[in-house]
Amino acid sequence: MSESGSGRGSAADDRLAPVLRPVRAGNGFEEALEQILQVLRLGLVPDGGRLPAERELADRLRISRVTLREVLKVLQDQGLVESRRGRYGGTFVRARPEPAEGGGEDELRRRVEAVDVEDTLRFREVLEVGAAGLCAAHGLGEGQARRLRAALDATRDAPLADYRRLDTMLHLTLAELAGSPSLAAQYAAVRATVNDLLDCIPLLVKNLEHSQAQHGALVEAVLDGDADGAREVMREHCEGTAALLRGFLV
């Protein structure tokens, strides 16, 4: 499996690669809006963080600057981003308001009405288990192994408020390292849907401790080349998330 190239742009911008890709002719505005919304829902740019410059975004999406500005205007009108002028200006991600206390489950049920939860969770499991197995079976280069370990370390040191975003980064890193851009793009899309649901339920310390133990076992299995072990740990991990969501829907 080839090493990740340094490429143009910052390391943070490189995290957007599974999501930001050239749009198809005819649906430039709609597909660009969908992709940037995925970036926001996945937390690939943290609250208060700056999106790539307009020129870079337009180049990645293969759309005109005029179309991109129309997309950013919609996101600004929705309160998701804000535009700042000046030397250190750009388009910045706005923090999403926390659900009202006691209203998380009601919001979860509202969002579930627009999603086939079982289909989403099963598709997520197929992609994640497959990615873990591919990474372990094909092996990772030194640079790729460092990326995976760094993503794991970030989750260990994460403040509670930032945990889900960094957890997403770890899983997305694994999907990228599987070597299939199509798999990574599909995973980014399904994870964005899962995150919308997870955002409605509280972070449970006991659950996070268990999740971190699984993360550690998963990374070790991948780096040891244990494909069967990596697939099994990932399957259990996905089943844990599914059980947690189902529990809040009972």
MODELLER restraints for C-alpha pairs under 7 A, 6 or more apart:
rsr = mdl.restraints
at = mdl.atoms
rsr.add(forms.Gaussian(group=physical.xy_distance, feature=features.Distance(at['CA:1:A'], at['CA:138:A']), mean=6.33, stdev=0.5))
rsr.add(forms.Gaussian(group=physical.xy_distance, feature=features.Distance(at['CA:1:A'], at['CA:139:A']), mean=6.73, stdev=0.5))
rsr.add(forms.Gaussian(group=physical.xy_distance, feature=features.Distance(at['CA:1:A'], at['CA:140:A']), mean=6.40, stdev=0.5))
rsr.add(forms.Gaussian(group=physical.xy_distance, feature=features.Distance(at['CA:1:A'], at['CA:179:A']), mean=6.80, stdev=0.5))
rsr.add(forms.Gaussian(group=physical.xy_distance, feature=features.Distance(at['CA:3:A'], at['CA:141:A']), mean=6.04, stdev=0.5))
rsr.add(forms.Gaussian(group=physical.xy_distance, feature=features.Distance(at['CA:3:A'], at['CA:143:A']), mean=6.43, stdev=0.5))
rsr.add(forms.Gaussian(group=physical.xy_distance, feature=features.Distance(at['CA:3:A'], at['CA:144:A']), mean=6.17, stdev=0.5))
rsr.add(forms.Gaussian(group=physical.xy_distance, feature=features.Distance(at['CA:4:A'], at['CA:144:A']), mean=6.75, stdev=0.5))
rsr.add(forms.Gaussian(group=physical.xy_distance, feature=features.Distance(at['CA:13:A'], at['CA:52:A']), mean=6.76, stdev=0.5))
rsr.add(forms.Gaussian(group=physical.xy_distance, feature=features.Distance(at['CA:15:A'], at['CA:44:A']), mean=6.76, stdev=0.5))
rsr.add(forms.Gaussian(group=physical.xy_distance, feature=features.Distance(at['CA:16:A'], at['CA:39:A']), mean=6.98, stdev=0.5))
rsr.add(forms.Gaussian(group=physical.xy_distance, feature=features.Distance(at['CA:16:A'], at['CA:44:A']), mean=6.70, stdev=0.5))
rsr.add(forms.Gaussian(group=physical.xy_distance, feature=features.Distance(at['CA:18:A'], at['CA:181:A']), mean=6.53, stdev=0.5))
rsr.add(forms.Gaussian(group=physical.xy_distance, feature=features.Distance(at['CA:18:A'], at['CA:184:A']), mean=5.45, stdev=0.5))
rsr.add(forms.Gaussian(group=physical.xy_distance, feature=features.Distance(at['CA:18:A'], at['CA:185:A']), mean=4.86, stdev=0.5))
rsr.add(forms.Gaussian(group=physical.xy_distance, feature=features.Distance(at['CA:18:A'], at['CA:188:A']), mean=6.75, stdev=0.5))
rsr.add(forms.Gaussian(group=physical.xy_distance, feature=features.Distance(at['CA:19:A'], at['CA:35:A']), mean=6.03, stdev=0.5))
rsr.add(forms.Gaussian(group=physical.xy_distance, feature=features.Distance(at['CA:19:A'], at['CA:39:A']), mean=6.80, stdev=0.5))
rsr.add(forms.Gaussian(group=physical.xy_distance, feature=features.Distance(at['CA:19:A'], at['CA:185:A']), mean=5.71, stdev=0.5))
rsr.add(forms.Gaussian(group=physical.xy_distance, feature=features.Distance(at['CA:19:A'], at['CA:188:A']), mean=6.43, stdev=0.5))
rsr.add(forms.Gaussian(group=physical.xy_distance, feature=features.Distance(at['CA:20:A'], at['CA:35:A']), mean=6.04, stdev=0.5))
rsr.add(forms.Gaussian(group=physical.xy_distance, feature=features.Distance(at['CA:20:A'], at['CA:60:A']), mean=6.38, stdev=0.5))
rsr.add(forms.Gaussian(group=physical.xy_distance, feature=features.Distance(at['CA:20:A'], at['CA:61:A']), mean=6.32, stdev=0.5))
rsr.add(forms.Gaussian(group=physical.xy_distance, feature=features.Distance(at['CA:21:A'], at['CA:60:A']), mean=5.82, stdev=0.5))
rsr.add(forms.Gaussian(group=physical.xy_distance, feature=features.Distance(at['CA:21:A'], at['CA:61:A']), mean=5.31, stdev=0.5))
rsr.add(forms.Gaussian(group=physical.xy_distance, feature=features.Distance(at['CA:22:A'], at['CA:60:A']), mean=6.02, stdev=0.5))
rsr.add(forms.Gaussian(group=physical.xy_distance, feature=features.Distance(at['CA:22:A'], at['CA:61:A']), mean=4.20, stdev=0.5))
rsr.add(forms.Gaussian(group=physical.xy_distance, feature=features.Distance(at['CA:22:A'], at['CA:62:A']), mean=5.14, stdev=0.5))
rsr.add(forms.Gaussian(group=physical.xy_distance, feature=features.Distance(at['CA:23:A'], at['CA:31:A']), mean=6.06, stdev=0.5))
rsr.add(forms.Gaussian(group=physical.xy_distance, feature=features.Distance(at['CA:23:A'], at['CA:32:A']), mean=6.69, stdev=0.5))
rsr.add(forms.Gaussian(group=physical.xy_distance, feature=features.Distance(at['CA:23:A'], at['CA:61:A']), mean=5.67, stdev=0.5))
rsr.add(forms.Gaussian(group=physical.xy_distance, feature=features.Distance(at['CA:23:A'], at['CA:62:A']), mean=6.48, stdev=0.5))
rsr.add(forms.Gaussian(group=physical.xy_distance, feature=features.Distance(at['CA:28:A'], at['CA:63:A']), mean=6.47, stdev=0.5))
rsr.add(forms.Gaussian(group=physical.xy_distance, feature=features.Distance(at['CA:29:A'], at['CA:67:A']), mean=6.15, stdev=0.5))
rsr.add(forms.Gaussian(group=physical.xy_distance, feature=features.Distance(at['CA:29:A'], at['CA:71:A']), mean=6.54, stdev=0.5))
rsr.add(forms.Gaussian(group=physical.xy_distance, feature=features.Distance(at['CA:32:A'], at['CA:61:A']), mean=6.66, stdev=0.5))
rsr.add(forms.Gaussian(group=physical.xy_distance, feature=features.Distance(at['CA:33:A'], at['CA:71:A']), mean=5.65, stdev=0.5))
rsr.add(forms.Gaussian(group=physical.xy_distance, feature=features.Distance(at['CA:38:A'], at['CA:189:A']), mean=6.74, stdev=0.5))
rsr.add(forms.Gaussian(group=physical.xy_distance, feature=features.Distance(at['CA:38:A'], at['CA:192:A']), mean=6.00, stdev=0.5))
rsr.add(forms.Gaussian(group=physical.xy_distance, feature=features.Distance(at['CA:39:A'], at['CA:45:A']), mean=6.83, stdev=0.5))
rsr.add(forms.Gaussian(group=physical.xy_distance, feature=features.Distance(at['CA:41:A'], at['CA:192:A']), mean=5.46, stdev=0.5))
rsr.add(forms.Gaussian(group=physical.xy_distance, feature=features.Distance(at['CA:41:A'], at['CA:195:A']), mean=6.93, stdev=0.5))
rsr.add(forms.Gaussian(group=physical.xy_distance, feature=features.Distance(at['CA:42:A'], at['CA:165:A']), mean=6.83, stdev=0.5))
rsr.add(forms.Gaussian(group=physical.xy_distance, feature=features.Distance(at['CA:42:A'], at['CA:168:A']), mean=6.74, stdev=0.5))
rsr.add(forms.Gaussian(group=physical.xy_distance, feature=features.Distance(at['CA:42:A'], at['CA:192:A']), mean=5.23, stdev=0.5))
rsr.add(forms.Gaussian(group=physical.xy_distance, feature=features.Distance(at['CA:42:A'], at['CA:195:A']), mean=6.83, stdev=0.5))
rsr.add(forms.Gaussian(group=physical.xy_distance, feature=features.Distance(at['CA:43:A'], at['CA:165:A']), mean=5.25, stdev=0.5))
rsr.add(forms.Gaussian(group=physical.xy_distance, feature=features.Distance(at['CA:45:A'], at['CA:51:A']), mean=6.80, stdev=0.5))
rsr.add(forms.Gaussian(group=physical.xy_distance, feature=features.Distance(at['CA:46:A'], at['CA:93:A']), mean=6.94, stdev=0.5))
rsr.add(forms.Gaussian(group=physical.xy_distance, feature=features.Distance(at['CA:47:A'], at['CA:93:A']), mean=5.23, stdev=0.5))
rsr.add(forms.Gaussian(group=physical.xy_distance, feature=features.Distance(at['CA:47:A'], at['CA:94:A']), mean=5.55, stdev=0.5))
rsr.add(forms.Gaussian(group=physical.xy_distance, feature=features.Distance(at['CA:47:A'], at['CA:95:A']), mean=4.91, stdev=0.5))
rsr.add(forms.Gaussian(group=physical.xy_distance, feature=features.Distance(at['CA:48:A'], at['CA:92:A']), mean=5.80, stdev=0.5))
rsr.add(forms.Gaussian(group=physical.xy_distance, feature=features.Distance(at['CA:48:A'], at['CA:93:A']), mean=5.10, stdev=0.5))
rsr.add(forms.Gaussian(group=physical.xy_distance, feature=features.Distance(at['CA:48:A'], at['CA:94:A']), mean=5.77, stdev=0.5))
rsr.add(forms.Gaussian(group=physical.xy_distance, feature=features.Distance(at['CA:48:A'], at['CA:95:A']), mean=6.79, stdev=0.5))
rsr.add(forms.Gaussian(group=physical.xy_distance, feature=features.Distance(at['CA:49:A'], at['CA:92:A']), mean=5.48, stdev=0.5))
rsr.add(forms.Gaussian(group=physical.xy_distance, feature=features.Distance(at['CA:49:A'], at['CA:93:A']), mean=5.59, stdev=0.5))
rsr.add(forms.Gaussian(group=physical.xy_distance, feature=features.Distance(at['CA:50:A'], at['CA:90:A']), mean=6.60, stdev=0.5))
rsr.add(forms.Gaussian(group=physical.xy_distance, feature=features.Distance(at['CA:50:A'], at['CA:91:A']), mean=5.64, stdev=0.5))
rsr.add(forms.Gaussian(group=physical.xy_distance, feature=features.Distance(at['CA:50:A'], at['CA:92:A']), mean=4.29, stdev=0.5))
rsr.add(forms.Gaussian(group=physical.xy_distance, feature=features.Distance(at['CA:50:A'], at['CA:93:A']), mean=6.32, stdev=0.5))
rsr.add(forms.Gaussian(group=physical.xy_distance, feature=features.Distance(at['CA:51:A'], at['CA:91:A']), mean=5.65, stdev=0.5))
rsr.add(forms.Gaussian(group=physical.xy_distance, feature=features.Distance(at['CA:51:A'], at['CA:92:A']), mean=6.00, stdev=0.5))
rsr.add(forms.Gaussian(group=physical.xy_distance, feature=features.Distance(at['CA:53:A'], at['CA:90:A']), mean=6.72, stdev=0.5))
rsr.add(forms.Gaussian(group=physical.xy_distance, feature=features.Distance(at['CA:54:A'], at['CA:65:A']), mean=6.89, stdev=0.5))
rsr.add(forms.Gaussian(group=physical.xy_distance, feature=features.Distance(at['CA:58:A'], at['CA:64:A']), mean=6.01, stdev=0.5))
rsr.add(forms.Gaussian(group=physical.xy_distance, feature=features.Distance(at['CA:58:A'], at['CA:65:A']), mean=5.85, stdev=0.5))
rsr.add(forms.Gaussian(group=physical.xy_distance, feature=features.Distance(at['CA:58:A'], at['CA:68:A']), mean=6.32, stdev=0.5))
rsr.add(forms.Gaussian(group=physical.xy_distance, feature=features.Distance(at['CA:75:A'], at['CA:81:A']), mean=5.89, stdev=0.5))
rsr.add(forms.Gaussian(group=physical.xy_distance, feature=features.Distance(at['CA:76:A'], at['CA:82:A']), mean=5.56, stdev=0.5))
rsr.add(forms.Gaussian(group=physical.xy_distance, feature=features.Distance(at['CA:80:A'], at['CA:93:A']), mean=6.23, stdev=0.5))
rsr.add(forms.Gaussian(group=physical.xy_distance, feature=features.Distance(at['CA:80:A'], at['CA:94:A']), mean=5.36, stdev=0.5))
rsr.add(forms.Gaussian(group=physical.xy_distance, feature=features.Distance(at['CA:81:A'], at['CA:91:A']), mean=6.47, stdev=0.5))
rsr.add(forms.Gaussian(group=physical.xy_distance, feature=features.Distance(at['CA:81:A'], at['CA:92:A']), mean=5.39, stdev=0.5))
rsr.add(forms.Gaussian(group=physical.xy_distance, feature=features.Distance(at['CA:81:A'], at['CA:93:A']), mean=4.47, stdev=0.5))
rsr.add(forms.Gaussian(group=physical.xy_distance, feature=features.Distance(at['CA:81:A'], at['CA:94:A']), mean=5.01, stdev=0.5))
rsr.add(forms.Gaussian(group=physical.xy_distance, feature=features.Distance(at['CA:82:A'], at['CA:91:A']), mean=5.65, stdev=0.5))
rsr.add(forms.Gaussian(group=physical.xy_distance, feature=features.Distance(at['CA:82:A'], at['CA:92:A']), mean=5.30, stdev=0.5))
rsr.add(forms.Gaussian(group=physical.xy_distance, feature=features.Distance(at['CA:82:A'], at['CA:93:A']), mean=6.56, stdev=0.5))
rsr.add(forms.Gaussian(group=physical.xy_distance, feature=features.Distance(at['CA:82:A'], at['CA:94:A']), mean=6.59, stdev=0.5))
rsr.add(forms.Gaussian(group=physical.xy_distance, feature=features.Distance(at['CA:83:A'], at['CA:90:A']), mean=5.73, stdev=0.5))
rsr.add(forms.Gaussian(group=physical.xy_distance, feature=features.Distance(at['CA:83:A'], at['CA:91:A']), mean=4.56, stdev=0.5))
rsr.add(forms.Gaussian(group=physical.xy_distance, feature=features.Distance(at['CA:83:A'], at['CA:92:A']), mean=6.31, stdev=0.5))
rsr.add(forms.Gaussian(group=physical.xy_distance, feature=features.Distance(at['CA:84:A'], at['CA:90:A']), mean=5.32, stdev=0.5))
rsr.add(forms.Gaussian(group=physical.xy_distance, feature=features.Distance(at['CA:84:A'], at['CA:91:A']), mean=6.39, stdev=0.5))
rsr.add(forms.Gaussian(group=physical.xy_distance, feature=features.Distance(at['CA:104:A'], at['CA:200:A']), mean=4.70, stdev=0.5))
rsr.add(forms.Gaussian(group=physical.xy_distance, feature=features.Distance(at['CA:104:A'], at['CA:201:A']), mean=5.85, stdev=0.5))
rsr.add(forms.Gaussian(group=physical.xy_distance, feature=features.Distance(at['CA:105:A'], at['CA:200:A']), mean=6.44, stdev=0.5))
rsr.add(forms.Gaussian(group=physical.xy_distance, feature=features.Distance(at['CA:105:A'], at['CA:201:A']), mean=6.76, stdev=0.5))
rsr.add(forms.Gaussian(group=physical.xy_distance, feature=features.Distance(at['CA:105:A'], at['CA:248:A']), mean=6.81, stdev=0.5))
rsr.add(forms.Gaussian(group=physical.xy_distance, feature=features.Distance(at['CA:107:A'], at['CA:200:A']), mean=6.38, stdev=0.5))
rsr.add(forms.Gaussian(group=physical.xy_distance, feature=features.Distance(at['CA:108:A'], at['CA:197:A']), mean=5.95, stdev=0.5))
rsr.add(forms.Gaussian(group=physical.xy_distance, feature=features.Distance(at['CA:108:A'], at['CA:200:A']), mean=5.34, stdev=0.5))
rsr.add(forms.Gaussian(group=physical.xy_distance, feature=features.Distance(at['CA:111:A'], at['CA:197:A']), mean=6.94, stdev=0.5))
rsr.add(forms.Gaussian(group=physical.xy_distance, feature=features.Distance(at['CA:120:A'], at['CA:190:A']), mean=6.57, stdev=0.5))
rsr.add(forms.Gaussian(group=physical.xy_distance, feature=features.Distance(at['CA:121:A'], at['CA:242:A']), mean=6.42, stdev=0.5))
rsr.add(forms.Gaussian(group=physical.xy_distance, feature=features.Distance(at['CA:124:A'], at['CA:187:A']), mean=6.78, stdev=0.5))
rsr.add(forms.Gaussian(group=physical.xy_distance, feature=features.Distance(at['CA:124:A'], at['CA:190:A']), mean=6.24, stdev=0.5))
rsr.add(forms.Gaussian(group=physical.xy_distance, feature=features.Distance(at['CA:125:A'], at['CA:235:A']), mean=6.48, stdev=0.5))
rsr.add(forms.Gaussian(group=physical.xy_distance, feature=features.Distance(at['CA:125:A'], at['CA:238:A']), mean=5.80, stdev=0.5))
rsr.add(forms.Gaussian(group=physical.xy_distance, feature=features.Distance(at['CA:127:A'], at['CA:183:A']), mean=6.89, stdev=0.5))
rsr.add(forms.Gaussian(group=physical.xy_distance, feature=features.Distance(at['CA:127:A'], at['CA:187:A']), mean=6.38, stdev=0.5))
rsr.add(forms.Gaussian(group=physical.xy_distance, feature=features.Distance(at['CA:128:A'], at['CA:175:A']), mean=6.98, stdev=0.5))
rsr.add(forms.Gaussian(group=physical.xy_distance, feature=features.Distance(at['CA:128:A'], at['CA:234:A']), mean=6.75, stdev=0.5))
rsr.add(forms.Gaussian(group=physical.xy_distance, feature=features.Distance(at['CA:129:A'], at['CA:231:A']), mean=4.95, stdev=0.5))
rsr.add(forms.Gaussian(group=physical.xy_distance, feature=features.Distance(at['CA:129:A'], at['CA:234:A']), mean=5.54, stdev=0.5))
rsr.add(forms.Gaussian(group=physical.xy_distance, feature=features.Distance(at['CA:129:A'], at['CA:235:A']), mean=5.91, stdev=0.5))
rsr.add(forms.Gaussian(group=physical.xy_distance, feature=features.Distance(at['CA:131:A'], at['CA:174:A']), mean=6.66, stdev=0.5))
rsr.add(forms.Gaussian(group=physical.xy_distance, feature=features.Distance(at['CA:131:A'], at['CA:175:A']), mean=5.41, stdev=0.5))
rsr.add(forms.Gaussian(group=physical.xy_distance, feature=features.Distance(at['CA:131:A'], at['CA:178:A']), mean=5.21, stdev=0.5))
rsr.add(forms.Gaussian(group=physical.xy_distance, feature=features.Distance(at['CA:132:A'], at['CA:174:A']), mean=6.80, stdev=0.5))
rsr.add(forms.Gaussian(group=physical.xy_distance, feature=features.Distance(at['CA:132:A'], at['CA:222:A']), mean=6.74, stdev=0.5))
rsr.add(forms.Gaussian(group=physical.xy_distance, feature=features.Distance(at['CA:132:A'], at['CA:230:A']), mean=5.64, stdev=0.5))
rsr.add(forms.Gaussian(group=physical.xy_distance, feature=features.Distance(at['CA:132:A'], at['CA:231:A']), mean=5.73, stdev=0.5))
rsr.add(forms.Gaussian(group=physical.xy_distance, feature=features.Distance(at['CA:132:A'], at['CA:234:A']), mean=6.98, stdev=0.5))
rsr.add(forms.Gaussian(group=physical.xy_distance, feature=features.Distance(at['CA:133:A'], at['CA:227:A']), mean=4.63, stdev=0.5))
rsr.add(forms.Gaussian(group=physical.xy_distance, feature=features.Distance(at['CA:133:A'], at['CA:228:A']), mean=6.78, stdev=0.5))
rsr.add(forms.Gaussian(group=physical.xy_distance, feature=features.Distance(at['CA:133:A'], at['CA:230:A']), mean=5.89, stdev=0.5))
rsr.add(forms.Gaussian(group=physical.xy_distance, feature=features.Distance(at['CA:133:A'], at['CA:231:A']), mean=5.26, stdev=0.5))
rsr.add(forms.Gaussian(group=physical.xy_distance, feature=features.Distance(at['CA:134:A'], at['CA:178:A']), mean=5.55, stdev=0.5))
rsr.add(forms.Gaussian(group=physical.xy_distance, feature=features.Distance(at['CA:135:A'], at['CA:177:A']), mean=6.44, stdev=0.5))
rsr.add(forms.Gaussian(group=physical.xy_distance, feature=features.Distance(at['CA:135:A'], at['CA:178:A']), mean=5.00, stdev=0.5))
rsr.add(forms.Gaussian(group=physical.xy_distance, feature=features.Distance(at['CA:135:A'], at['CA:222:A']), mean=6.19, stdev=0.5))
rsr.add(forms.Gaussian(group=physical.xy_distance, feature=features.Distance(at['CA:136:A'], at['CA:222:A']), mean=4.21, stdev=0.5))
rsr.add(forms.Gaussian(group=physical.xy_distance, feature=features.Distance(at['CA:136:A'], at['CA:223:A']), mean=6.43, stdev=0.5))
rsr.add(forms.Gaussian(group=physical.xy_distance, feature=features.Distance(at['CA:136:A'], at['CA:225:A']), mean=4.32, stdev=0.5))
rsr.add(forms.Gaussian(group=physical.xy_distance, feature=features.Distance(at['CA:136:A'], at['CA:226:A']), mean=5.72, stdev=0.5))
rsr.add(forms.Gaussian(group=physical.xy_distance, feature=features.Distance(at['CA:136:A'], at['CA:227:A']), mean=4.79, stdev=0.5))
rsr.add(forms.Gaussian(group=physical.xy_distance, feature=features.Distance(at['CA:136:A'], at['CA:230:A']), mean=6.90, stdev=0.5))
rsr.add(forms.Gaussian(group=physical.xy_distance, feature=features.Distance(at['CA:137:A'], at['CA:225:A']), mean=5.70, stdev=0.5))
rsr.add(forms.Gaussian(group=physical.xy_distance, feature=features.Distance(at['CA:137:A'], at['CA:226:A']), mean=6.99, stdev=0.5))
rsr.add(forms.Gaussian(group=physical.xy_distance, feature=features.Distance(at['CA:137:A'], at['CA:227:A']), mean=5.25, stdev=0.5))
rsr.add(forms.Gaussian(group=physical.xy_distance, feature=features.Distance(at['CA:139:A'], at['CA:225:A']), mean=6.15, stdev=0.5))
rsr.add(forms.Gaussian(group=physical.xy_distance, feature=features.Distance(at['CA:148:A'], at['CA:173:A']), mean=6.63, stdev=0.5))
rsr.add(forms.Gaussian(group=physical.xy_distance, feature=features.Distance(at['CA:148:A'], at['CA:174:A']), mean=6.94, stdev=0.5))
rsr.add(forms.Gaussian(group=physical.xy_distance, feature=features.Distance(at['CA:151:A'], at['CA:169:A']), mean=6.69, stdev=0.5))
rsr.add(forms.Gaussian(group=physical.xy_distance, feature=features.Distance(at['CA:151:A'], at['CA:170:A']), mean=4.97, stdev=0.5))
rsr.add(forms.Gaussian(group=physical.xy_distance, feature=features.Distance(at['CA:152:A'], at['CA:170:A']), mean=6.12, stdev=0.5))
rsr.add(forms.Gaussian(group=physical.xy_distance, feature=features.Distance(at['CA:154:A'], at['CA:166:A']), mean=6.58, stdev=0.5))
rsr.add(forms.Gaussian(group=physical.xy_distance, feature=features.Distance(at['CA:155:A'], at['CA:163:A']), mean=6.29, stdev=0.5))
rsr.add(forms.Gaussian(group=physical.xy_distance, feature=features.Distance(at['CA:155:A'], at['CA:166:A']), mean=5.57, stdev=0.5))
rsr.add(forms.Gaussian(group=physical.xy_distance, feature=features.Distance(at['CA:155:A'], at['CA:167:A']), mean=5.93, stdev=0.5))
rsr.add(forms.Gaussian(group=physical.xy_distance, feature=features.Distance(at['CA:172:A'], at['CA:188:A']), mean=6.87, stdev=0.5))
rsr.add(forms.Gaussian(group=physical.xy_distance, feature=features.Distance(at['CA:175:A'], at['CA:183:A']), mean=6.87, stdev=0.5))
rsr.add(forms.Gaussian(group=physical.xy_distance, feature=features.Distance(at['CA:175:A'], at['CA:184:A']), mean=5.07, stdev=0.5))
rsr.add(forms.Gaussian(group=physical.xy_distance, feature=features.Distance(at['CA:176:A'], at['CA:184:A']), mean=5.27, stdev=0.5))
rsr.add(forms.Gaussian(group=physical.xy_distance, feature=features.Distance(at['CA:214:A'], at['CA:233:A']), mean=6.57, stdev=0.5))
rsr.add(forms.Gaussian(group=physical.xy_distance, feature=features.Distance(at['CA:214:A'], at['CA:237:A']), mean=6.57, stdev=0.5))
rsr.add(forms.Gaussian(group=physical.xy_distance, feature=features.Distance(at['CA:218:A'], at['CA:230:A']), mean=5.39, stdev=0.5))
rsr.add(forms.Gaussian(group=physical.xy_distance, feature=features.Distance(at['CA:218:A'], at['CA:233:A']), mean=5.80, stdev=0.5))
rsr.add(forms.Gaussian(group=physical.xy_distance, feature=features.Distance(at['CA:218:A'], at['CA:234:A']), mean=6.65, stdev=0.5))
rsr.add(forms.Gaussian(group=physical.xy_distance, feature=features.Distance(at['CA:221:A'], at['CA:229:A']), mean=5.90, stdev=0.5))
rsr.add(forms.Gaussian(group=physical.xy_distance, feature=features.Distance(at['CA:221:A'], at['CA:230:A']), mean=5.07, stdev=0.5))
rsr.add(forms.Gaussian(group=physical.xy_distance, feature=features.Distance(at['CA:222:A'], at['CA:230:A']), mean=5.75, stdev=0.5))
